[in-house]
Amino acid sequence: MKSKSILGLTIAFFLLILLIITPAINADPAVMISNYEYDPSVLIAGDTATLTVTLYNAETTATRTSQSTAGTTSTTTVQTSGGVLQRVSVVSASDGDKEIRALQYYDDVGPIAPGASIPINFEIVSDEEMADGWYYPKIRVDLESASHTDVLYPIPIKVSSSKVDLISKEVPSKVSISGSTSITLSVVNNFEASVDSVTVEPFEVEGFDVSPKSIFVGSVDSASSEDVSFSVNPNSIGKFNLSFVVSYKNGDNAHNESLNFSLQVIESLDVAPVIYSVPSSVGKGENARIRLEIYNAKDEEISGVIVTPFNTDLSVSPSQYFIGSMDSDDVFSASFEVDTSTLKIGENYSMDFKVSFKQGENYYETPSVNAAFSVSKPTEQINPMSTCYTAIVVIVILIVVLVLFFFYRKRRKEQ
């Protein structure tokens, strides 16, 4: 019993000596991921994103002091509380075939002082044809000492195949050969994040002029749309295939989608003169009045509208009829008078009319319409004095007839 007590005291003594002469061991520094962000926030398969990770040392003091005594000697040890970063990397995430991975890692990053932060950037890439969904690549931080606990932190990243579409909004199936026609397309963002640098451009098509050559939209938010309008001006009749492309950026990643449709160019006029009234015959020396109706069936304003008679030697007034601007669906009347005093009786005469106008920076002319009439003998003029005498004679005759009738009746009664 006494020997056991001596053994216990001996063990306790040696443990005490070992505790005194052994310096204190620092706890692992509290290195953690304090923040992360990536741009763009949603990836399309094949996109590259920039991931910024902020490492933070949560230790509150820069050093720790420990003291040990061996015999009569006392030793003070001052140790740095900072962690030493050996490697910072990203562990890939996979859908079983394709993966999201980092294009680089960092070795020998160095110490991180207590209370300090270090931002580290990674270029993250998703494989082409990667399936839609959430993926969780992990940020791995390896510390220098094997006794330190490494950091492994998952980062959620979404991959989506939704896209930006270009659709027809107001596009007629047929357009007129005269002048230009406005069409409206819509940029629809079905993607789950906003996109930037949105631009819509037409492809060149022989026989068709499209303006402007491009329209810059800028940013389009998710689940929203922006309309763009172009003027199409055909140079010939027929069927044409038009193509437009919308290009945009998701972060620094460029994407594009196209829209194709057909337009039939026909001869029917959407700006036209129509003969409203013209006499079939005019007496020589009388003025022949010809009236036209000018229609603007376009969906936009035209300007500088002028009606001009031509292909004739007739004396026409006015020589041109200026209308000016016409809004969409406007109708204007234009009247012309022809002097027939020098024309031959029994002859037929005609003239053509055309309309010229401006749309945008271009000038156009409509096909002509024709007005024809013949010249007849002049209408006989009635003499007012002759008319007066005739009326007096008629009245006198009536009075005479009434008087005779009166005497005739009276005589019969007397018999």
C-alpha positions in Angstrom: 0.0 0.0 0.0 2.8 2.3 0.9 4.7 1.5 -2.4 1.6 2.5 -4.4 1.4 5.9 -2.8 5.1 6.5 -3.5 4.5 5.4 -7.1 1.6 7.8 -7.5 3.5 10.7 -6.0 6.5 10.0 -8.3 4.2 10.0 -11.4 2.5 13.2 -10.3 6.0 14.8 -9.8 7.2 13.9 -13.2 3.9 15.1 -14.8 4.3 18.4 -13.0 7.9 18.8 -14.2 6.9 17.9 -17.8 4.1 20.5 -17.7 6.5 23.2 -16.4 9.2 22.6 -18.9 6.9 22.2 -21.9 6.0 25.5 -23.7 2.3 26.2 -24.4 1.1 25.1 -27.9 -1.0 27.7 -29.8 -4.4 26.7 -31.0 -5.1 26.7 -34.7 -5.6 30.1 -36.2 -9.3 30.7 -37.1 -9.0 31.1 -40.8 -12.4 31.2 -42.5 -14.2 32.3 -45.7 -15.7 35.6 -44.7 -17.2 36.5 -48.1 -17.5 35.4 -51.7 -19.0 36.7 -54.9 -18.9 35.8 -58.5 -19.7 37.6 -61.8 -21.8 36.8 -63.7 -24.3 35.5 -61.1 -25.7 32.8 -63.4 -23.8 30.9 -66.0 -24.7 29.6 -69.4 -23.0 26.4 -70.3 -19.5 27.3 -71.6 -19.4 30.6 -69.7 -16.5 31.8 -67.6 -17.0 33.7 -64.3 -14.7 35.5 -61.9 -15.0 34.2 -58.3 -13.6 36.4 -55.6 -13.1 34.7 -52.2 -12.1 36.7 -49.1 -10.1 34.8 -46.4 -10.2 36.1 -42.9 -8.1 35.3 -39.8 -10.5 35.6 -36.8 -7.6 35.7 -34.2 -7.7 38.8 -32.1 -4.1 39.1 -31.1 -0.9 39.1 -33.2 1.2 37.1 -30.7 1.0 34.7 -27.8 3.5 34.5 -24.9 4.3 31.4 -22.9 6.8 30.9 -20.1 8.6 27.7 -19.0 11.0 27.1 -16.1 13.6 24.4 -16.0 15.3 24.3 -12.7 16.4 27.8 -11.9 16.1 28.9 -15.6 12.9 30.6 -16.8 12.2 30.8 -20.6 9.7 33.2 -22.3 8.4 32.2 -25.7 6.6 34.7 -28.0 4.7 33.0 -30.9 2.9 34.6 -33.9 -0.8 33.8 -33.9 -1.2 34.3 -37.7 -1.8 31.4 -40.1 0.3 30.5 -43.0 -1.6 29.7 -46.2 0.1 26.9 -48.1 -2.4 26.4 -51.0 -5.8 27.9 -51.9 -7.7 26.1 -54.6 -11.1 25.1 -55.9 -12.5 21.5 -55.8 -14.5 21.0 -59.0 -18.2 20.2 -59.1 -19.6 17.8 -61.7 -23.0 16.6 -63.2 -21.4 13.2 -63.8 -20.0 14.1 -67.2 -19.3 17.9 -67.4 -17.9 20.0 -64.6 -17.4 23.5 -63.2 -13.7 24.0 -62.4 -11.2 26.7 -61.6 -8.5 27.5 -64.2 -5.8 28.2 -61.5 -4.8 27.6 -57.9 -2.4 29.5 -55.6 0.6 28.0 -53.7 2.7 29.5 -50.9 0.2 32.4 -50.4 1.9 33.2 -47.1 0.9 34.3 -43.7 -2.4 36.0 -42.8 -2.2 38.1 -39.7 -4.9 38.1 -37.0 -7.8 40.3 -38.0 -6.6 40.5 -41.6 -8.4 39.6 -44.8 -7.0 38.5 -48.1 -9.1 38.5 -51.4 -8.3 35.8 -53.9 -9.6 35.6 -57.4 -10.4 32.5 -59.4 -11.5 32.1 -63.0 -14.3 29.6 -63.0 -15.4 27.9 -66.2 -18.4 25.6 -66.9 -18.1 23.0 -69.6 -20.1 23.2 -72.9 -23.4 21.4 -72.8 -23.4 21.3 -69.0 -26.8 20.3 -67.6 -29.0 23.0 -65.9 -28.9 23.1 -62.1 -27.1 24.2 -59.0 -23.5 23.1 -58.5 -21.3 23.4 -55.4 -17.5 23.7 -56.1 -15.6 23.9 -52.9 -13.0 26.5 -51.8 -10.1 24.6 -50.2 -7.5 26.3 -48.0 -4.5 24.2 -47.0 -2.6 25.6 -44.0 1.2 25.1 -43.6 1.1 23.0 -40.4 -0.3 19.5 -40.5 -1.8 20.2 -37.1 -3.9 23.0 -38.5 -7.4 22.3 -39.7 -7.8 23.0 -43.5 -10.8 25.0 -44.8 -13.3 23.4 -47.2 -16.2 25.7 -48.1 -18.9 25.0 -50.8 -19.9 27.8 -53.2 -23.3 27.6 -55.0 -23.2 28.3 -58.7 -26.2 28.0 -61.1 -26.1 27.0 -64.7 -29.1 27.8 -66.9 -29.8 27.2 -70.6 -32.5 29.9 -70.8 -31.5 32.7 -73.2 -32.3 36.0 -74.8 -34.7 35.7 -77.8 -35.4 38.1 -80.7 -39.0 37.8 -81.9 -41.2 39.5 -84.5 -43.6 42.0 -83.0 -44.9 44.1 -85.8 -43.8 42.6 -89.1 -46.2 42.5 -92.1 -46.1 39.5 -94.4 -46.2 41.9 -97.4 -44.7 45.3 -98.1 -45.1 47.8 -100.9 -42.4 48.5 -103.5 -43.0 52.2 -103.0 -41.1 53.7 -100.1 -40.0 52.1 -96.9 -42.0 50.1 -94.3 -41.3 50.1 -90.5 -41.0 46.8 -88.7 -40.7 46.2 -85.0 -38.8 43.4 -83.3 -38.7 42.6 -79.6 -35.7 41.6 -77.5 -37.0 39.2 -74.8 -34.7 38.3 -71.9 -35.7 34.8 -70.7 -32.4 34.4 -68.9 -32.4 34.3 -65.1 -30.1 37.4 -64.8 -29.8 40.8 -66.5 -27.6 40.9 -69.7 -25.5 43.8 -71.0 -24.3 45.2 -74.4 -27.4 44.1 -76.1 -27.3 45.0 -79.8 -29.6 44.2 -82.7 -28.2 44.1 -86.3 -29.7 43.1 -89.7 -27.8 40.9 -92.1 -27.3 42.4 -95.6 -29.8 41.1 -98.2 -29.4 41.9 -101.9 -32.4 43.9 -103.1 -33.3 45.1 -99.7 -32.0 48.1 -97.7 -32.5 48.0 -94.0 -31.8 51.0 -91.7 -30.3 51.7 -89.3 -27.4 49.3 -89.6 -27.6 48.4 -85.9 -29.5 49.4 -82.7 -27.7 49.4 -79.3 -30.2 48.5 -76.5 -27.8 48.3 -73.6 -28.9 46.3 -70.5 -32.1 44.2 -70.4 -33.3 42.9 -67.0 -34.4 39.3 -66.5 -38.0 38.6 -67.6 -38.3 41.9 -69.4 -38.1 43.1 -73.1 -37.2 46.0 -75.3 -38.6 46.9 -78.7 -36.5 48.0 -81.7 -37.7 49.3 -85.0 -36.1 49.2 -88.5 -37.1 50.6 -91.8 -37.0 48.1 -94.7 -36.9 49.5 -98.3 -37.1 47.0 -101.1 -35.5 47.6 -104.5 -37.4 45.0 -106.4 -40.5 42.8 -106.3 -40.4 39.3 -105.0 -39.9 37.2 -101.9 -37.0 38.0 -99.6 -35.6 36.2 -96.5 -34.4 38.7 -93.9 -32.2 37.9 -90.9 -31.5 39.8 -87.7 -29.2 38.9 -84.9 -29.2 40.0 -81.2 -25.9 39.9 -79.5 -25.4 40.3 -75.7 -23.0 39.6 -72.9 -23.4 37.6 -69.7 -20.5 39.1 -67.7 -17.7 39.0 -70.2 -19.2 36.1 -72.1 -20.6 36.9 -75.6 -23.7 35.2 -76.9 -26.0 35.8 -79.9 -29.4 34.6 -81.2 -30.8 35.1 -84.7 -34.3 35.7 -86.2 -35.3 34.8 -89.7 -38.5 35.6 -91.6 -39.8 36.2 -95.1 -41.3 39.3 -96.7 -43.2 39.5 -99.9 -42.7 42.7 -101.9 -45.7 43.6 -104.1 -46.7 46.4 -106.4 -49.7 47.7 -104.4 -49.2 51.2 -103.3 -49.4 52.5 -99.8 -48.9 56.1 -101.0 -51.0 56.7 -104.1 -53.0 59.3 -106.0 -56.6 58.3 -106.9 -58.7 60.2 -109.6 -61.8 61.3 -107.6 -63.6 63.3 -110.3 -63.0 64.3 -114.0 -65.6 65.4 -116.5 -66.1 63.2 -119.5 -66.7 66.2 -121.8 -65.9 69.9 -121.4 -67.3 72.7 -123.6 -64.6 74.6 -125.5 -63.5 77.7 -123.5 -64.7 76.2 -120.2 -62.3 75.1 -117.5 -62.1 71.4 -116.8 -61.7 70.7 -113.1 -59.9 67.4 -112.1 -59.9 66.4 -108.5 -57.5 63.8 -106.9 -57.4 62.1 -103.5 -53.9 61.4 -102.0 -53.7 58.5 -99.5 -51.0 57.6 -97.1 -51.6 54.0 -96.0 -48.2 53.7 -94.5 -47.8 53.2 -90.7 -45.6 56.3 -90.4 -45.5 59.9 -91.5 -44.2 61.1 -94.9 -43.1 64.6 -95.8 -42.6 66.8 -98.8 -45.7 65.4 -100.6 -46.2 67.0 -104.0 -48.7 66.1 -106.7 -47.5 66.9 -110.3 -49.3 66.7 -113.6 -47.1 65.6 -116.5 -47.1 64.0 -120.0 -49.3 66.8 -121.4 -49.2 70.1 -123.4 -52.4 71.3 -121.7 -52.5 74.5 -119.7 -52.9 73.2 -116.1 -53.2 75.2 -113.0 -51.5 74.8 -110.6 -48.4 73.3 -112.2 -47.8 71.4 -108.9 -49.9 70.9 -105.8 -47.9 70.9 -102.5 -49.4 69.0 -99.6 -46.4 68.8 -97.2 -46.5 66.3 -94.4 -49.0 63.5 -94.2 -49.5 61.4 -91.1 -50.3 57.7 -91.2 -53.7 57.0 -92.8 -54.1 60.7 -93.8 -56.1 61.7 -97.0 -55.7 65.0 -98.8 -57.5 66.4 -101.9 -55.8 68.2 -104.7 -57.7 70.0 -107.5 -56.4 71.1 -111.0 -58.1 73.2 -113.7 -57.4 72.8 -117.4 -57.9 75.8 -119.8 -59.7 74.5 -122.9 -60.0 77.8 -124.8 -57.3 76.7 -127.3 -58.4 73.1 -127.6 -60.1 71.6 -130.6 -63.7 70.5 -130.5 -64.2 66.8 -130.8 -60.7 65.9 -129.7 -59.7 63.8 -126.7 -57.1 65.0 -124.2 -55.4 63.4 -121.3 -52.7 63.9 -118.7 -50.9 61.9 -116.0 -50.4 62.7 -112.3 -47.8 61.4 -109.9 -47.0 61.9 -106.2 -43.5 62.4 -104.9 -42.6 62.3 -101.2 -39.8 61.9 -98.7 -39.5 59.2 -96.1 -36.5 59.3 -93.8 -33.6 60.4 -95.9 -34.9 59.0 -99.2 -37.2 60.4 -101.9 -39.8 58.3 -103.7 -42.3 58.7 -106.6 -45.5 56.7 -107.1 -46.6 55.2 -110.4 -48.8 57.7 -112.4 -52.6 57.8 -112.8 -54.3 59.1 -116.0 -57.2 61.5 -116.4 -58.9 62.0 -119.9 -61.7 64.1 -121.3 -63.1 65.3 -124.6 -63.9 68.9 -125.8 -67.3 69.6 -127.1 -69.1 72.7 -128.6 -69.4 75.5 -126.2 -72.6 75.7 -124.2 -75.0 78.4 -125.8 -75.3 81.5 -123.6 -78.8 82.6 -122.8 -79.6 86.4 -123.4 -81.3 87.8 -120.2 -83.3 90.4 -122.3 -84.5 87.7 -124.6 -85.6 85.7 -121.6 -87.5 88.7 -120.2 -89.3 89.3 -123.5 -90.3 85.7 -123.7 -91.8 85.8 -120.2 -93.8 89.0 -121.1 -95.2 87.4 -124.2 -96.2 84.3 -122.3 -97.9 86.4 -119.6 -99.8 88.5 -122.3 -101.0 85.3 -124.0 -102.2 83.9 -120.7 -104.1 87.1 -119.9 -105.7 87.1 -123.4 -106.8 83.4 -123.0 -108.3 84.2 -119.6 -110.2 87.2 -121.0 -111.6 85.2 -123.9 -112.6 82.4 -121.6 -114.4 84.9 -119.3 -116.4 86.4 -122.2 -117.2 83.0 -123.6 -118.7 81.8 -120.3 -120.7 85.0 -119.9 -122.2 84.8 -123.3 -123.3 81.2 -122.8 -125.1 82.2 -119.6 -127.0 85.0 -121.4 -128.3 82.5 -124.0 
